[in-house]
């Protein structure tokens, strides 16, 4: 019976560690329960007194609950954060047009030059006018609306969005 208790303790500890890496809630709850039951089984089989079993069980259960609470809070805090790396982090960022010809060009963003295309439709191309607000020139500030592969879809930055 001691072996079963030790096995449950190890399983419970493994589930608590897994909960920290894959926050789902059920792994941590199952880990805390397995850890507590394992301690009860191991101590009962080894002949410990009721007072010792209750004290250790309360302590182990409290530690498992604290671990689960901390892991849950950290994982919920991470859910609300904006991505800080990768192409997902580029949406909403500002850049500067380096070269532009018609519907595409190159944009300098965070020290790197990216291929870019305009994000608005091509419906008004037949009466193209250089003074339209949609036309982009080198040096214009742009905002990334989405990323498709390695190409940014950009629009001209509004005056309040421009840092330049």
C-alpha positions in Angstrom: 0.0 0.0 0.0 3.0 2.3 0.6 4.0 1.8 -3.0 0.6 3.0 -4.2 0.8 6.0 -2.0 4.3 6.9 -3.3 3.1 6.4 -6.9 0.2 8.8 -6.3 2.5 11.4 -4.8 4.8 11.2 -7.8 1.8 11.4 -10.2 0.3 14.3 -8.3 3.6 16.2 -8.4 3.9 15.5 -12.2 0.4 16.8 -12.8 1.1 20.0 -10.9 4.2 20.6 -13.0 2.2 19.9 -16.1 -0.5 22.4 -15.0 2.2 25.1 -14.9 3.1 24.4 -18.5 -0.3 23.6 -20.0 -2.8 25.6 -17.9 -6.2 23.9 -18.0 -7.2 23.7 -14.4 -8.1 20.0 -14.4 -4.5 18.9 -14.4 -3.8 21.0 -11.3 -6.9 19.9 -9.5 -6.2 16.2 -10.3 -2.6 16.7 -9.2 -3.5 18.2 -5.9 -6.0 15.4 -5.2 -3.6 12.6 -6.2 -0.8 14.2 -4.1 -3.1 14.4 -1.0 -4.5 10.9 -1.4 -1.0 9.6 -2.0 0.3 11.1 1.2 -2.7 9.7 3.2 -2.2 6.2 1.8 1.5 6.2 2.3 1.3 7.5 5.9 -1.6 5.2 6.8 0.2 2.1 5.4 3.3 2.9 7.3 1.4 3.1 10.7 1.4 6.9 11.3 -1.0 8.3 13.9 -4.2 10.2 13.0 -2.9 13.5 14.2 0.2 13.3 11.9 -1.9 12.2 9.0 -4.3 15.1 9.3 -1.5 17.6 9.8 0.4 16.5 6.8 -2.7 16.1 4.7 -3.8 19.7 5.4 -0.3 21.0 4.7 0.1 19.1 1.4 -3.4 20.1 0.3 -2.7 23.7 1.1 0.5 23.7 -0.8 -1.2 22.1 -3.8 -4.0 24.6 -3.7 -1.5 27.5 -3.5 0.5 26.1 -6.4 -2.7 25.8 -8.5 -3.8 29.3 -7.6 -0.5 30.8 -8.6 -0.3 28.9 -11.9 -3.9 29.9 -12.7 -3.3 33.5 -12.0 -0.1 33.6 -14.1 -1.8 31.8 -17.1 -4.8 34.1 -17.0 -2.5 37.2 -16.9 -0.7 35.9 -20.0 -3.9 35.5 -22.0 -4.6 39.2 -22.1 -1.2 40.3 -23.3 -0.5 41.4 -26.8 2.1 39.2 -28.7 5.6 40.7 -28.5 7.3 38.6 -31.2 6.6 37.1 -34.5 4.3 38.3 -37.3 1.4 38.5 -34.9 3.1 41.4 -33.1 3.4 43.5 -36.2 -0.3 44.4 -36.6 -1.0 47.9 -35.4 2.7 48.9 -35.5 3.9 52.0 -37.3 6.5 52.1 -40.0 7.9 54.4 -42.8 7.6 54.0 -46.5 11.0 53.5 -48.2 9.9 52.9 -51.7 6.4 52.8 -53.2 5.0 52.2 -56.7 1.2 52.1 -57.2 -0.1 49.3 -54.9 3.1 48.0 -53.3 6.5 48.8 -52.1 8.9 48.5 -49.1 8.3 49.7 -45.5 10.9 50.2 -42.8 9.5 48.7 -39.6 11.5 48.1 -36.4 14.8 48.3 -38.2 13.8 45.8 -41.0 12.6 46.4 -44.5 9.4 44.6 -45.3 7.5 44.1 -48.5 4.2 45.9 -48.3 1.0 46.4 -50.2 -1.8 48.7 -49.6 -4.7 47.4 -47.5 -7.5 49.3 -49.2 -9.3 48.0 -52.3 -8.3 48.8 -55.9 -11.7 50.0 -57.0 -10.7 53.6 -57.7 -7.6 52.9 -59.8 -9.1 54.1 -63.0 -9.2 57.7 -61.9 -5.9 57.7 -60.1 -5.0 61.1 -58.6 -1.7 61.9 -56.9 -3.4 64.2 -54.4 -5.7 61.4 -53.0 -5.1 60.8 -49.3 -4.5 57.1 -50.1 -1.4 57.6 -52.3 1.8 56.8 -50.5 5.1 58.4 -51.0 8.6 57.6 -49.6 8.8 59.0 -46.0 5.1 58.6 -45.3 4.1 57.0 -42.0 2.0 53.8 -42.3 0.2 51.5 -40.0 0.3 47.7 -40.4 -3.3 46.3 -40.5 -2.4 42.6 -41.1 0.4 40.3 -42.2 0.2 37.7 -45.0 3.3 35.6 -45.0 6.2 38.1 -45.3 4.1 40.9 -46.8 2.5 43.6 -44.7 -0.9 45.1 -45.6 -0.5 48.8 -44.7 -2.5 52.0 -44.7 -1.4 55.6 -44.4 -1.2 56.6 -40.7 -3.6 59.2 -39.5 -2.1 62.4 -38.1 -2.6 61.4 -34.5 -1.0 58.0 -35.1 2.2 59.4 -36.7 5.2 59.7 -34.5 7.2 61.5 -37.2 
